[in-house]
Amino acid sequence: MVNTNSNTRLAAAFAAAAPRTALIPYITAGDPSIQATPKLMHALVEAGADVIELGVPFSDPMADGPVIQRAGQRAIDRGVGLTQVLDMVARFRVDNDYTPVVLMGYANPVERMGQEAFVRKASAAGVDGVLVVDYPPEEMTEFAAMLDAAHIAPIFLLAPTSVEERIRKVGQIARGYVYYVSLKGVTGSGSLDIASVEEKLAQIRRHVSVPVGVGFGIRDAEAAKRLSAVSDAVVIGSKLIETMENAVAQANGGDTDAAAIKAASTWLGGIRQALDESAASR
């Protein structure tokens, strides 16, 4: 199911994961700290991540729930912007040239940097994909072409409310994978209805040839396991960040970065084990 036009690292990651469902953790760049972010990325890879989604902090994150909003604000308070995020990717690439990194964020930071400058700098840093929440596909044809020319995958969100025409348009320009938002609302909310997800994915796959990852509302290994039967990837963000938040709170003035990284990698390792078990049983 890999699109031959996808970024090379993304295509290789999905091919290597098969037949297991790919695991894509989301973290916010700069949380728990600027210096910890590349270390956290490496720890998540060791715990079983196939792709890493790295959130770009933004002051008005309209699609994010309270957990990711808090992480973004903590990062902003530390002075993290798009330039710093690209620096973190570059530092991660010093020791890892194979795990795909996808930036997820909003249009404003990209517009402030300039689309052409952003694409150039993202490519130099080693970014593999870009998901801009508030760039609709109808208005992103030119930007998507710039990304594609730089071998960076333009990635899009689809939702339960996405109509046939929107899905068709996404299918025409999406690369890497498509991120299906399994719930109405913001990240970290609600409960999963696997039957509804499966029905919508069937509709999406009629128009989309790249893998389809499912996110929003995956909070434990059981939910990930259930989704693995119908999706190409599971994307987990809010629960992972919440796990780190709790670890920092319990560190009692100790090494909060180390506590957060250990908690995140341990928790994600449990999700990876569940996906492995699910693949073995099919």
Phi, psi and chi 1 to 4 in degrees:
 res  aa     phi    psi   chi1   chi2   chi3   chi4
   1 MET       -    8.0 -162.0  168.5  176.4      -
   2 VAL   -81.4  129.7  172.3      -      -      -
   3 ASN   -77.5  127.6 -172.9  -40.1      -      -
   4 THR   -68.2  -14.5   55.6      -      -      -
   5 ASN   -88.2   -2.0  -69.7  -35.0      -      -
   6 SER   -67.6  161.3  -66.5      -      -      -
   7 ASN   -53.3  140.7  169.0  -84.7      -      -
   8 THR   -59.4  -45.5  -57.6      -      -      -
   9 ARG   -64.6  -39.6  -85.3 -169.1  -71.4 -106.3
  10 LEU   -65.0  -45.6  -81.6  167.3      -      -
  11 ALA   -59.7  -43.4      -      -      -      -
  12 ALA   -65.6  -37.9      -      -      -      -
  13 ALA   -65.1  -44.7      -      -      -      -
  14 PHE   -68.4  -37.2  -82.8   96.6      -      -
  15 ALA   -65.0  -40.7      -      -      -      -
  16 ALA   -70.0  -32.7      -      -      -      -
  17 ALA   -72.2  -34.9      -      -      -      -
  18 ALA   -58.1  142.1      -      -      -      -
  19 PRO   -85.2    1.0   33.6  -36.6      -      -
  20 ARG   -69.4  148.5  173.4 -178.9   54.7   78.2
  21 THR   -69.1  132.9  -58.9      -      -      -
  22 ALA   -69.7  150.6      -      -      -      -
  23 LEU  -113.8  122.5  177.3   55.7      -      -
  24 ILE  -125.9   98.5  -52.7  178.4      -      -
  25 PRO   -80.8  146.4   29.2  -32.9      -      -
  26 TYR  -110.6  130.8  168.4   97.8      -      -
  27 ILE  -131.5  159.3   57.3  172.5      -      -
  28 THR   -94.9  125.1  -60.1      -      -      -
  29 ALA   -59.5  130.7      -      -      -      -
  30 GLY    93.1    2.6      -      -      -      -
  31 ASP  -129.4  122.7 -171.2   63.2      -      -
  32 PRO   -79.2  -15.4   29.2  -35.8      -      -
  33 SER  -162.5  167.6   72.0      -      -      -
  34 ILE   -64.4  -47.4  -66.1  172.2      -      -
  35 GLN   -70.0  -25.1   62.5  -89.7   19.9      -
  36 ALA   -81.4  -21.6      -      -      -      -
  37 THR   -59.1  -50.7  -62.7      -      -      -
  38 PRO   -60.8  -37.6  -24.6   36.5      -      -
  39 LYS   -63.1  -40.9  -62.8  175.9 -175.0  176.7
  40 LEU   -63.1  -41.7  173.4   59.6      -      -
  41 MET   -59.8  -44.4  -66.1  166.5   71.6      -
  42 HIS   -63.2  -40.4  -73.9  -61.5      -      -
  43 ALA   -64.8  -37.6      -      -      -      -
  44 LEU   -67.7  -36.8  -64.8  178.2      -      -
  45 VAL   -62.9  -44.8  172.1      -      -      -
  46 GLU   -63.0  -29.3  -68.6  174.1    9.0      -
  47 ALA   -81.6   -8.1      -      -      -      -
  48 GLY   122.8    6.6      -      -      -      -
  49 ALA   -66.9  137.3      -      -      -      -
  50 ASP   -95.2  -32.9  -62.7  -68.5      -      -
  51 VAL  -140.5  148.4  178.3      -      -      -
  52 ILE  -117.4  126.1  -67.8  175.2      -      -
  53 GLU   -94.8  123.7  -77.8 -170.3   -0.2      -
  54 LEU  -112.5  113.8 -169.7   59.8      -      -
  55 GLY   -76.6  135.3      -      -      -      -
  56 VAL   -92.3  115.1  178.8      -      -      -
  57 PRO   -57.2  138.6  -21.9   33.0      -      -
  58 PHE  -146.1  145.3 -178.2   55.0      -      -
  59 SER   -73.8  -17.3   57.3      -      -      -
  60 ASP  -132.6   67.3 -172.7   22.2      -      -
  61 PRO   -80.9   84.8   31.5  -33.3      -      -
  62 MET   -66.5  -24.3   59.6 -174.2  178.6      -
  63 ALA   -96.7   -1.4      -      -      -      -
  64 ASP   -99.2  140.8  -63.6  -31.3      -      -
  65 GLY   -77.5 -178.2      -      -      -      -
  66 PRO   -62.7  -33.9   17.3  -29.9      -      -
  67 VAL   -64.6  -49.8  173.1      -      -      -
  68 ILE   -71.9  -31.9  -66.4  177.9      -      -
  69 GLN   -60.4  -43.3  -75.7 -173.5   22.2      -
  70 ARG   -62.8  -42.8  -70.3 -164.6  -59.4  -91.3
  71 ALA   -62.2  -42.5      -      -      -      -
  72 GLY   -63.6  -40.2      -      -      -      -
  73 GLN   -67.9  -38.4 -170.5   57.9   54.8      -
  74 ARG   -60.6  -41.6  -72.5 -168.6  -65.3  -93.6
  75 ALA   -67.1  -41.5      -      -      -      -
  76 ILE   -61.5  -40.6  -70.9  170.6      -      -
  77 ASP   -62.4  -23.8  -69.2  -15.9      -      -
  78 ARG   -89.8    2.3  -63.1 -177.8 -177.4  108.2
  79 GLY    87.1   21.4      -      -      -      -
  80 VAL   -86.2  123.5  176.4      -      -      -
  81 GLY  -130.2 -169.6      -      -      -      -
  82 LEU   -60.8  -39.2 -176.1   51.8      -      -
  83 THR   -61.5  -43.2  -63.8      -      -      -
  84 GLN   -66.7  -36.0  -70.8   73.4   31.3      -
  85 VAL   -62.5  -44.1  174.9      -      -      -
  86 LEU   -64.4  -35.1  -66.5  174.4      -      -
  87 ASP   -62.6  -39.2  -72.2  -17.4      -      -
  88 MET   -64.8  -40.1  -66.6  175.7 -156.3      -
  89 VAL   -62.3  -43.6  176.3      -      -      -
  90 ALA   -61.6  -39.1      -      -      -      -
  91 ARG   -67.6  -38.9  -68.8 -154.0  -60.0  -86.2
  92 PHE   -62.4  -38.9  173.0   72.7      -      -
  93 ARG   -67.5  -19.1  -78.6  -79.0  169.9 -111.7
  94 VAL   -58.1  -37.5  171.2      -      -      -
  95 ASP  -114.7   -0.9  -62.8  -50.7      -      -
  96 ASN  -144.4  110.3 -177.1  -47.1      -      -
  97 ASP  -111.2   17.4   64.2   -4.5      -      -
  98 TYR  -124.9  -26.3   59.0   89.9      -      -
  99 THR   -82.1  123.9  -58.6      -      -      -
 100 PRO   -66.0  142.6  -18.6   31.2      -      -
 101 VAL  -121.8  124.0  176.0      -      -      -
 102 VAL  -113.2  126.4  172.3      -      -      -
 103 LEU   -85.5  132.6  -62.1 -171.6      -      -
 104 MET  -124.2  126.7 -176.2  171.4  179.8      -
 105 GLY  -173.1 -151.6      -      -      -      -
 106 TYR  -122.2  165.6  -64.6   84.3      -      -
 107 ALA   -68.6  -34.7      -      -      -      -
 108 ASN   -54.3  -49.5 -176.1  -88.0      -      -
 109 PRO   -61.2  -36.2  -24.2   35.9      -      -
 110 VAL   -67.0  -43.2  173.8      -      -      -
 111 GLU   -65.2  -39.0  -65.5  -69.2  -25.2      -
 112 ARG   -64.2  -38.9  -72.2 -173.9   63.6 -173.6
 113 MET   -75.6  -29.9 -178.6  175.0  -75.5      -
 114 GLY    98.5  132.0      -      -      -      -
 115 GLN   -59.6  -45.7  -70.0 -175.9   -9.1      -
 116 GLU   -65.2  -43.5  -69.7 -175.2    7.0      -
 117 ALA   -64.8  -39.9      -      -      -      -
 118 PHE   -61.4  -48.0  166.7   72.5      -      -
 119 VAL   -60.3  -43.2  171.7      -      -      -
 120 ARG   -62.0  -47.0 -176.6  175.8   65.1 -106.4
 121 LYS   -71.4  -36.0  -67.9  177.2 -178.9 -179.8
 122 ALA   -65.7  -40.9      -      -      -      -
 123 SER   -63.6  -43.5  176.9      -      -      -
 124 ALA   -64.6  -33.5      -      -      -      -
 125 ALA   -75.8  -23.6      -      -      -      -
 126 GLY   103.9   26.0      -      -      -      -
 127 VAL   -75.9  140.8  170.9      -      -      -
 128 ASP  -107.0  -24.7  -59.9  -75.9      -      -
 129 GLY  -154.1  157.3      -      -      -      -
 130 VAL  -136.6  127.2  172.0      -      -      -
 131 LEU  -120.8  109.8 -164.5  168.3      -      -
 132 VAL  -103.9  110.2 -178.5      -      -      -
 133 VAL   -56.2  -42.6  174.2      -      -      -
 134 ASP  -103.1   24.6   46.8  -11.3      -      -
 135 TYR  -103.0  100.4  -91.8  163.7      -      -
 136 PRO   -67.7  148.7   23.3  -31.4      -      -
 137 PRO   -59.2  -30.9   18.1  -30.5      -      -
 138 GLU   -64.1  -24.1  -63.7   85.0   -2.9      -
 139 GLU  -109.9   12.0  -60.9  174.8   11.9      -
 140 MET  -118.9   10.7 -162.4  176.6  152.4      -
 141 THR   -57.5  -46.9  -56.3      -      -      -
 142 GLU   -67.6  -44.1 -173.8  176.4  -22.4      -
 143 PHE   -65.4  -41.3 -176.8   49.3      -      -
 144 ALA   -60.6  -38.6      -      -      -      -
 145 ALA   -66.1  -38.4      -      -      -      -
 146 MET   -62.4  -45.4  -83.8 -167.6  -84.0      -
 147 LEU   -62.1  -46.7  -69.5  169.1      -      -
 148 ASP   -60.4  -40.6 -150.3   14.7      -      -
 149 ALA   -64.9  -27.2      -      -      -      -
 150 ALA   -92.5    9.9      -      -      -      -
 151 HIS    62.5   33.7  -54.4  -68.9      -      -
 152 ILE  -112.0  127.9  -61.5  173.5      -      -
 153 ALA   -77.7  124.0      -      -      -      -
 154 PRO   -77.4  121.0   21.6  -22.6      -      -
 155 ILE  -115.0  143.0  -63.6  170.4      -      -
 156 PHE  -128.1  153.5  -65.2   89.8      -      -
 157 LEU   -90.8  140.9  -67.2  172.7      -      -
 158 LEU  -126.1  154.3  -72.0  170.8      -      -
 159 ALA  -135.2  170.1      -      -      -      -
 160 PRO   -57.2  -25.2  -27.3   35.9      -      -
 161 THR   -91.6   -2.0   53.7      -      -      -
 162 SER   -64.6  127.3  -64.4      -      -      -
 163 VAL   -85.4  167.4  -61.9      -      -      -
 164 GLU   -55.8  -43.2 -162.7   88.9    8.7      -
 165 GLU   -64.5  -40.3 -177.2   55.0   34.6      -
 166 ARG   -64.1  -42.5  168.5   60.7   63.9   87.3
 167 ILE   -62.6  -41.4  -63.6  170.3      -      -
 168 ARG   -63.7  -42.4 -174.4  179.3  -63.3  111.0
 169 LYS   -64.3  -43.7 -180.0   63.2  175.6  177.1
 170 VAL   -59.9  -42.2  165.9      -      -      -
 171 GLY   -60.7  -27.4      -      -      -      -
 172 GLN   -75.2  -32.6  -69.7  170.9   -6.9      -
 173 ILE  -119.5   -6.9   58.8  177.2      -      -
 174 ALA   -71.9  144.8      -      -      -      -
 175 ARG  -133.0  165.1  -58.9  -72.4 -175.8  -95.6
 176 GLY    77.0  -78.6      -      -      -      -
 177 TYR  -164.2  167.3   61.2   94.8      -      -
 178 VAL  -111.8  141.5  165.3      -      -      -
 179 TYR  -103.2  110.3 -174.9  161.9      -      -
 180 TYR   -91.1  119.9  175.9   62.3      -      -
 181 VAL   -80.9  108.2  177.1      -      -      -
 182 SER   -75.2  -10.2   58.5      -      -      -
 183 LEU  -130.9  152.3  -56.4  167.0      -      -
 184 LYS   -78.5  139.6  -61.9  175.7 -176.6  177.4
 185 GLY   114.8 -157.9      -      -      -      -
 186 VAL   -99.0  171.4  -63.0      -      -      -
 187 THR   -60.7  144.5   55.9      -      -      -
 188 GLY    81.5    8.8      -      -      -      -
 189 SER  -110.4  159.8   63.0      -      -      -
 190 GLY    73.8 -172.7      -      -      -      -
 191 SER  -130.7  154.1   57.5      -      -      -
 192 LEU   -82.8  140.0  -72.6  167.2      -      -
 193 ASP  -116.6   96.7 -179.5  -15.8      -      -
 194 ILE   -61.2  -38.0  -57.7  -61.9      -      -
 195 ALA   -62.8  -41.9      -      -      -      -
 196 SER   -67.0  -38.7  -64.8      -      -      -
 197 VAL   -61.4  -46.3  171.4      -      -      -
 198 GLU   -61.4  -41.1 -174.9  172.1   15.0      -
 199 GLU   -63.7  -43.3 -178.0  179.1   -5.3      -
 200 LYS   -69.2  -37.5 -168.4   67.4  176.2 -176.2
 201 LEU   -63.4  -35.1  -69.5 -173.4      -      -
 202 ALA   -62.3  -40.6      -      -      -      -
 203 GLN   -65.5  -44.3  179.7 -170.2   17.8      -
 204 ILE   -61.4  -43.6  -70.3  170.5      -      -
 205 ARG   -68.7  -13.7  -73.6 -179.0  172.5  124.2
 206 ARG   -69.5  -19.6  -72.1 -161.9  -68.9  -90.1
 207 HIS  -123.1  -17.1  -56.5  -73.0      -      -
 208 VAL  -113.8  123.3  172.7      -      -      -
 209 SER   -97.2  -13.3   60.5      -      -      -
 210 VAL   -83.3  164.9  -64.8      -      -      -
 211 PRO   -58.9  153.9  -24.5   34.2      -      -
 212 VAL  -117.4  117.5 -178.0      -      -      -
 213 GLY   -96.5  149.7      -      -      -      -
 214 VAL  -119.3  132.1  177.7      -      -      -
 215 GLY  -142.3 -176.1      -      -      -      -
 216 PHE    76.3  111.3  -75.9   44.0      -      -
 217 GLY    94.8    4.9      -      -      -      -
 218 ILE   -90.2  109.1  -56.0  171.3      -      -
 219 ARG  -119.7   -3.1  -59.8 -172.2   62.1   81.7
 220 ASP  -157.3  172.6   54.2   38.3      -      -
 221 ALA   -64.4  -34.8      -      -      -      -
 222 GLU   -64.8  -43.9 -178.4   56.4   33.8      -
 223 ALA   -63.5  -42.5      -      -      -      -
 224 ALA   -61.9  -40.4      -      -      -      -
 225 LYS   -64.5  -42.7 -153.3  167.9 -175.9  176.5
 226 ARG   -65.0  -41.7  -70.3  166.2   62.4 -153.9
 227 LEU   -69.4  -28.5  -86.3  175.8      -      -
 228 SER   -62.0  -20.9   70.8      -      -      -
 229 ALA   -73.3  -18.7      -      -      -      -
 230 VAL  -122.8  -14.2  -61.8      -      -      -
 231 SER  -114.5  162.9   65.7      -      -      -
 232 ASP   -87.6  -19.8  -59.4  -55.4      -      -
 233 ALA  -156.7  152.9      -      -      -      -
 234 VAL  -115.2  136.7  -65.9      -      -      -
 235 VAL  -113.7  125.4 -174.4      -      -      -
 236 ILE  -127.7  124.4  -57.2  177.9      -      -
 237 GLY  -129.1  -64.7      -      -      -      -
 238 SER   -57.3  -46.1  -67.0      -      -      -
 239 LYS   -66.2  -36.4 -177.8   60.0  179.3  179.7
 240 LEU   -64.6  -45.5 -177.5   60.7      -      -
 241 ILE   -67.2  -39.3  -68.3  172.3      -      -
 242 GLU   -61.0  -38.9 -172.8  177.5   64.4      -
 243 THR   -61.5  -41.5  -62.8      -      -      -
 244 MET   -68.8  -40.0  -70.0 -168.8  -73.0      -
 245 GLU   -55.7  -46.8  -88.6 -172.0  -24.8      -
 246 ASN   -63.8  -39.1  -67.4  -23.8      -      -
 247 ALA   -65.1  -40.6      -      -      -      -
 248 VAL   -63.6  -42.4  168.1      -      -      -
 249 ALA   -63.8  -31.6      -      -      -      -
 250 GLN   -90.7   -1.4  -65.6  166.8   12.3      -
 251 ALA   -73.6  -17.3      -      -      -      -
 252 ASN    52.6   49.2  -66.2  -38.8      -      -
 253 GLY    80.0    4.0      -      -      -      -
 254 GLY   -81.8 -154.8      -      -      -      -
 255 ASP   -78.3   93.3 -171.4  -21.6      -      -
 256 THR   -67.8  -34.3   53.3      -      -      -
 257 ASP   -62.0  -47.6  -76.3   -7.8      -      -
 258 ALA   -62.8  -39.8      -      -      -      -
 259 ALA   -64.1  -43.6      -      -      -      -
 260 ALA   -65.2  -43.7      -      -      -      -
 261 ILE   -64.5  -43.4  -68.7  170.3      -      -
 262 LYS   -63.3  -44.6 -179.6  178.3  179.7 -179.1
 263 ALA   -63.2  -42.9      -      -      -      -
 264 ALA   -65.0  -45.6      -      -      -      -
 265 SER   -69.1  -37.1   59.3      -      -      -
 266 THR   -64.3  -46.5  -60.5      -      -      -
 267 TRP   -64.3  -44.8 -173.4   83.3      -      -
 268 LEU   -65.6  -34.1 -166.7   72.4      -      -
 269 GLY   -59.1  -35.2      -      -      -      -
 270 GLY   -66.3  -37.5      -      -      -      -
 271 ILE   -66.4  -43.4  -57.8  -63.0      -      -
 272 ARG   -62.2  -40.0  171.6   60.1 -173.9  -95.4
 273 GLN   -61.2  -41.7 -177.6  178.2   -9.9      -
 274 ALA   -63.6  -39.7      -      -      -      -
 275 LEU   -67.5  -38.5  -64.0  178.9      -      -
 276 ASP   -61.7  -43.6  -71.9  -16.5      -      -
 277 GLU   -65.6  -39.6  -69.3  171.0   -6.9      -
 278 SER   -63.5  -42.1  179.8      -      -      -
 279 ALA   -66.1  -38.3      -      -      -      -
 280 ALA   -67.5  -27.1      -      -      -      -
 281 SER   -88.1   -9.4   66.2      -      -      -
 282 ARG   -86.1      -  -70.5 -158.0  -67.7  -92.5
